Amino acid sequence: MNPDDEYTAYVSGRLPWLRRVAYLLCQDWHRADDLVQSAITRLYVKWRRARAADDLDAYVRVILVRVFLAEQRGGWFSRVRVTDAPPAAPAPRQNHDLAMDLRRALAAVPPRQRATLVLRFHCDLSVEQTAHVLGCSTGTVKSQTARGLAALRARLGPSYSHESPRHLTHTEER
């Protein structure tokens, strides 16, 4: 199989996974598609090196997270949401499910902390793997994880502390 066919087969098979990870990072499906497009474009440019990597998914995940973080540092465009009317008042908390509340709370977490939480808990990476993806020290990953979880707890309130402790606390280090 030639390199272009390998690239096409890989991207076609992993596209849904890439979109999910990108969505968790940016909380917007349209932006997620843009992030994925940028990431797979960079992957194509580096395909000869990438396909020799020990873990191709990890290699692509690094590209995706770095594209997200680069956009957060100072994009060349501004994002403006135009609406006809102010948003409706949120429904009472009991009518929301945990997943929606977690997504909203995650969207309010600063981008670097959000990336850390997504990598640690959605992608199930260790502290060391997360540090490698983000290009930082393990201490930074631990502090970003702690701050991100604290922000989630503050946003969600005490009513969720008993619902799903694995999603809101992290007591062990991998």
C-alpha positions, 0 to 999 in steps of 0.5 A: 500500500502506498503512503497516501493510501495508508494515510487515507485509511488511517484518517478514515478509520480514526475520524470519529475518535478525533472529532470526539476528542476535539469536541471535548477540547473546544466544546463546539462541533464546528470548531472541532471539525476545524481542529481535526482538519488542521490536525490531519493536514499537519499529519499528512505533511509529517506522514512518513515520520508519523507512520513509523511512530510506535503509537500512531494514535498518540502521535496524532493526539499530540498534534490535535492537542497542540493545534487546540492550544495554539488556537487558544493562545491567539487565533488570527480571527475572533469568535462571535456568536450572534443570536436573535434573542437572549438565551432561555433560562436554564431548566431546573438542575434535576432535569439535566443529566450528568453528561450535559452538566459535565460538558457545560462545566468543562467548557468553563474550565480554562483551555489548558486545564480542559486539555489536561482533564480531557487527556487524563480522563477521556483519553485515559492517559497517565500523568507522564503521557499527558505531560508528553502530549502537552510538552510540559512537566509532570508537576504541571500536569498534576497541578493543572489536573487539580485546578481543573477538577477544583473548577469542575467541582466549584461549577457543579456544586456539592450535589455531584460529589456523590454521583460520580466520584471518578469523574470529579476526583482523582486520588490515584496517580497513574 
